[in-house]
Amino acid sequence: MTAESTEAADERHQRIMAEAERIMALGEASETVARWEVNQPTIGTWLDAMGYDNERFLNGEAPPSMAQVWTMPGLGRKRASDDPLHSMMELLTAEGYTAVLGTNTEQTYERYLKVGEHVRVTTALESVAGPKNTAMGLGYFVTSRNRWYVGEELVATMLFRVLKFIPKDPA
């Protein structure tokens, strides 16, 4: 690597980390309210799709792992303009990190959701780590934190980590 390319890489890293710090300072900057209340037809469809059969979830409660289902934007809706994960991903794309790979998720459920409840989710940028040289290529690990609420009550939390990277050239 030449001195000039090292300097350019350092400048790029400084831009990325400065923007990550700015976004993280916003905290729970984005909020999405579920389009519909928790409802039995959606629960039933999800159970069918997952091949999951549990009588409990046919009687007014939703499987905990459905928390994200209620607030997903779907194909026709757009993410909130202040979505921290989307903002960070756009910056990394602009800086040349064009590929993405979901790496892991950690979910915590405080309680079951019930039919008729209206869910909202907040999103925050938790961390950005890199650059890391991985088998996929050079990239940054970006972690966001989603928190689902019914009213002011926290009902679920998810940490979602992705690797945003520059793909290695195929050998």
Secondary structure, DSSP 4 states (H G I P E B T S, - for coil): --HHHHHHHHHHHHHHHHHHHHHHHT-S-EEEE-SS---HHHHHHHHHHHT---GGGGTTEE-GGGGGGGG--TTTSPPPTT-HHHHHHHHHHHTT--EEEEEEEEEEESS-EETT--EEEEEEEEEEEEEEE-SSEEEEEEEEEEEEEETTEEEEEEEEEEEEEEEPPP-
